[in-house]
Amino acid sequence: MTFSLVARCSRTGMFGVAISSSSPAVAARCSYARAGAGAVASQNVTDPALGPLALDLMQAGKSAVEAIAEVKRQGRFIEYRQVLAVDAEGRTAIHSGPNALGTWAEAQGQDVASGGNLLDNDQVPAEVVKAFETTPGHLGDRLVAAMRAGLSAGGEAGPVHSAGMMIVHEQPWPLADLRCDWTEDCPIEAIAAAWDIYKPQMEAYVQRALDPRAAPSYGVPGDE
């Protein structure tokens, strides 16, 4: 019921995860990223505990491959799970259990991994990876382009209704965490529209957290 990617920007060290599904509020259950550690998507018949577990392992020094191997060892009903990870060196790993739903597939490259289930066709993750690798610019721009490419390649077998994009960088909180929890329109385009609005303001929100004395004005009525 889902297709996603986890990714690292080799230039900045940012991590990101983007995801879409026919189910509601997919990002709330399936998207995980931690500055300095990596990014994880835990999907299919979702076990949300697997995302933090994989991040803890990578933060402790495990590679993505080692982390996913340990997730497979510790996870319950792992044959139903699909878990993607990228680590601080840009290494990737994917577990897709044999009970993954419908047509499922996965694809990997340096700094990026994509997987999905109940897909329209088995080429969707490969197109997601290709778009990420060939799109320049900010990590968020590349995540949006990759998800659009996955949708254009067929996406899910049915319509998607929710989506999310999370980016982390140097702080313990997300640099961006954009979600569309339900729409009858395209949730990926809803995330893209939110990103276009949020991106120019993003660094200002970080500055307001670190030192509001040096932050730009809030740009709201009554602000001077």
Sequence and secondary structure as in RCSB ss.txt:
>XXXX:A:sequence
MTFSLVARCSRTGMFGVAISSSSPAVAARCSYARAGAGAVASQNVTDPALGPLALDLMQAGKSAVEAIAEVKRQG
RFIEYRQVLAVDAEGRTAIHSGPNALGTWAEAQGQDVASGGNLLDNDQVPAEVVKAFETTPGHLGDRLVAAMRAG
LSAGGEAGPVHSAGMMIVHEQPWPLADLRCDWTEDCPIEAIAAAWDIYKPQMEAYVQRALDPRAAPSYGVPGDE
>XXXX:A:secstr
 EEEEEEE TTT  EEEEEEESSTTHHHHHEEEETTTEEEEEEES  TTHHHHHHHHHHTT  HHHHHHHHHHH 
TTGGGEEEEEEETTS EEEEE TT  SS EEEEETTEEEEEESBSSTTHHHHHHHHHHH  S HHHHHHHHHHHH
HHTT BSS   EEEEEEE SSSS SEEEEE   SS HHHHHHHHHHHHGGGHHHHHHHHH GGGS    STT  
